[in-house]
């Protein structure tokens, strides 16, 4: 939906749209891996090939890399689109929340994995709110 929305508003696709799309993919891989940590032992028994099994003992690092890439790509898109202070504050809050999740992963339990997975709506809200406030600010101060 993000590419369609961008295209509808701007009449085509530009680099920032692709960067945000790629950021969303990286973020999704990260939080999906957190979700998969809940039942990684069951996945082994059932032969399910989850991202948590793939990353193995490096889950925390892989999730951190995915989340870091999501922040980096979001920042690049914001810079290319000429984002203002609210967009940057949203990215900072998004990065902080994702960093908090990665810090919690050491010694993760199924209950904690579910809690972290569910907290991603907050991460998305922080980023979206920053972008929305930035857009509203631009609209409000147009001449």
C-alpha positions in Angstrom: 0.0 0.0 0.0 2.9 2.4 0.6 4.0 2.6 -3.0 0.4 3.0 -4.2 -0.2 5.8 -1.6 3.0 7.6 -2.6 2.1 7.3 -6.3 -1.4 8.6 -5.7 -0.1 11.7 -3.8 2.9 12.5 -5.9 1.8 11.1 -9.3 4.6 8.6 -9.6 7.3 6.8 -7.7 10.5 8.4 -6.5 13.6 7.1 -4.6 12.2 7.9 -1.1 9.2 5.7 -1.7 11.4 2.7 -2.6 13.6 3.4 0.4 10.6 3.5 2.8 9.3 0.3 1.2 12.7 -1.4 1.7 12.7 -0.1 5.3 9.4 -1.7 5.9 10.6 -5.0 4.6 13.7 -4.9 6.9 11.6 -4.0 9.9 9.1 -6.8 9.1 11.9 -9.4 8.9 13.1 -8.2 12.2 9.8 -8.3 14.1 8.8 -11.5 12.3 12.0 -13.1 13.6 11.1 -11.9 17.2 7.7 -13.6 16.7 9.3 -16.8 15.5 11.4 -16.9 18.7 8.2 -17.9 20.7 8.2 -21.4 19.3 11.6 -22.0 17.9 11.8 -25.4 19.6 8.5 -26.5 18.0 9.7 -25.3 14.6 12.7 -27.7 15.0 10.5 -30.6 15.8 8.0 -29.8 13.0 10.8 -29.1 10.5 9.6 -25.5 9.9 12.3 -23.2 8.5 11.7 -19.9 10.3 14.0 -16.9 10.3 14.7 -17.5 14.0 16.0 -21.0 13.1 18.0 -19.6 10.2 19.7 -16.9 12.3 20.2 -19.4 15.2 22.5 -18.1 17.9 22.8 -14.8 16.0 19.1 -13.9 16.3 19.8 -10.8 18.4 22.4 -9.6 15.9 20.3 -10.3 12.9 17.3 -8.6 14.4 19.5 -5.6 15.3 20.8 -5.5 11.7 17.3 -5.6 10.3 16.1 -2.9 12.6 19.2 -0.8 12.0 18.7 -1.1 8.2 15.0 -0.1 8.7 16.1 3.1 10.5 18.9 3.8 8.0 16.6 3.5 5.0 13.9 5.5 6.7 16.4 8.3 7.4 17.7 8.2 3.9 14.2 8.5 2.5 13.5 11.4 4.9 16.7 13.2 3.9 15.9 12.7 0.2 12.3 13.9 0.6 13.5 17.0 2.6 11.9 15.9 5.8 11.6 18.4 8.7 12.1 18.2 12.4 9.0 16.2 13.2 10.0 13.5 10.7 13.4 13.3 12.2 12.0 13.1 15.7 9.8 10.3 14.6 12.8 8.4 13.2 14.7 9.0 16.4 11.7 7.6 18.5 11.4 4.7 16.1 15.1 3.9 16.4 14.9 4.1 20.2 12.0 1.8 20.4 13.6 -0.8 18.1 16.9 -0.5 20.0 14.9 -1.2 23.2 13.5 -4.3 21.6 17.0 -5.6 20.6 18.3 -4.9 24.1 15.6 -7.2 25.5 16.2 -10.1 23.3 19.1 -11.6 25.3 17.7 -14.6 27.2 14.3 -14.1 25.5 11.3 -16.3 26.6 8.2 -17.0 24.6 6.3 -14.5 26.7 8.9 -11.8 26.2 9.0 -12.5 22.5 5.3 -12.1 22.2 5.5 -8.8 24.2 8.2 -7.5 22.0 6.5 -8.5 18.8 3.2 -6.8 19.9 5.1 -3.6 20.8 5.9 -3.0 17.2 2.6 -1.2 16.7 4.1 1.5 19.0 7.3 1.6 16.8 5.1 2.1 13.7 3.0 4.7 15.4 6.1 6.7 16.5 7.4 6.7 12.9 4.0 7.4 11.3 3.2 10.2 13.8 6.5 11.9 13.0 5.8 11.8 9.3 2.2 12.9 9.7 3.2 15.8 12.0 5.9 16.8 9.5 3.4 16.7 6.6 0.8 18.7 8.6 3.4 21.3 9.5 4.3 21.7 5.9 0.7 22.0 4.9 -0.1 24.5 7.7 2.7 26.8 6.8 2.2 26.8 3.0 1.7 30.3 1.5 
